[in-house]
């Protein structure tokens, strides 16, 4: 997964969580992807 794909995915997950109150991944899964992004 490249940088742009990861950013788009995290933005989608954030919107589902914060705007629609409908999380599609666990907090741990989100954190794992976010940490992966930080390491890029």
C-alpha positions as CSV (number, residue, x, y, z in Angstrom):
1,X,0.0,0.0,0.0
2,X,1.5,3.3,-1.0
3,X,1.3,6.6,1.0
4,X,-1.7,8.1,-0.8
5,X,-3.8,4.9,-0.5
6,X,-3.0,4.7,3.2
7,X,-3.9,8.4,3.8
8,X,-7.2,7.9,1.9
9,X,-8.0,4.8,3.9
10,X,-7.3,6.5,7.2
11,X,-9.4,9.5,6.2
12,X,-12.3,7.2,5.3
13,X,-12.0,5.4,8.7
14,X,-11.9,8.6,10.6
15,X,-14.9,10.0,8.8
16,X,-16.9,6.8,9.5
17,X,-15.9,7.0,13.2
18,X,-16.2,10.7,14.0
19,X,-18.9,11.9,11.6
20,X,-21.2,8.9,11.2
21,X,-20.5,7.1,14.5
22,X,-20.1,3.9,12.5
23,X,-16.6,2.5,13.0
24,X,-15.5,0.0,10.4
25,X,-12.2,-1.0,12.0
26,X,-11.1,-1.4,15.6
27,X,-9.0,1.3,17.3
28,X,-6.1,-1.1,17.4
29,X,-6.3,-1.6,13.6
30,X,-6.5,2.1,13.0
31,X,-3.6,2.7,15.2
32,X,-1.5,0.1,13.4
33,X,-2.2,1.7,10.0
34,X,-1.5,5.2,11.4
35,X,1.8,4.1,12.9
36,X,2.7,2.5,9.5
37,X,2.0,5.9,7.9
38,X,4.2,7.7,10.3
39,X,7.1,5.3,9.5
40,X,6.8,6.1,5.7
